[in-house]
Amino acid sequence: MTLSSASVLFVAYNPEDVKPGWIALVLVIALAVATYLLWRSMNKQLRNIDVPTAAELRGQQAEPRDGQAEPPTGEQPPADPDDDSRPTT
């Protein structure tokens, strides 16, 4: 390749002729489809979450007054030594 042929190739390149092409279109469409499917899956998982309403929370706070008082949050009630509900291996 001589200097004159290299300069001809360089001059023949026109930046206005460059277009994204079909590959870019396919990639954008694939990303859009993947985003839509992930969005649907996320909504499906969020619908499965059981969130108590404010009335249910107020009802749960009133229940300990009837029977034994529950320990404060973070503390576990004392374990019954006779009750062995752990799975056996």
N, C-alpha and C positions, 0 to 999 in steps of 0.2 A: 504494500500500500504506500503510495507516494504522498507527498505533501499536498499535491493538487487534488487527488481523489479524496483525501481526508477533509479538505476544506469544502469540497463539493457536498460530501455527506453532511457536514455540519451546517452548511447553508440550506440544504434541502429540508432540514428539520424545522418545522414551524410550530411553535408552542400553541397556537390557536387550533391546530389540527388534533391535539390530544384530547381524548374523550374518556370518560370512566369505563365504558365497556360493559359487557354482559356479566362478567365475573363479579364486578362490584355490585351490580343490581341483584344478582343471586345471593350474595353475602348479606346485603341489607335486608332482603326479604326473609332469609333464613334467621337472621337475628330478630326480626319482628315476630316471626312465628314462635321462636323459642321464648321470647319475652311474654307473649300472650299465653302460652302454655304454662309457664312458670307462675304467671299472675293468677290463672285459674286454679292451679294447684294450691297456691298460698291461700286463696279465698276459701277453698274447700277445707283446708286444715284449720283455718281460723273459725269456721262455722262449727267445727267439732269441739271447740273449747267451751267448757261449761263454766260460765261466769255467773256467780250469784248476784241477784238483784239487791238493791238497798234494803228492801223489806225482808228478804231472807237473812241478810246480815244482822238486822235489828232483831229478828226472831231468834237467831243463834245466840246473841248476846244475852237475851232474857232467859234462855233455858237453864243455865247453871244455877239460878236462884231456886229452882224447884227441888233439885236433888243435891248431890255432892258438888262442892265447888271445884271447878277445874283449875289446875295449876296455871300460874301465869305463863304467858307465851315464852317458849324456849325451854321450859322445864318439862320433864317427863314424869308421869305418875310413878310411884314406886311399883316395882315389878312383883307379881305374886309368885313366890317360890314354887308353889304347887302347879302353876300353869306353865307348861312347857309347849308353847305353840310354834317353836322353831322347827323348820323342816329337818328331817333326818337325812343323812347322806348315806 
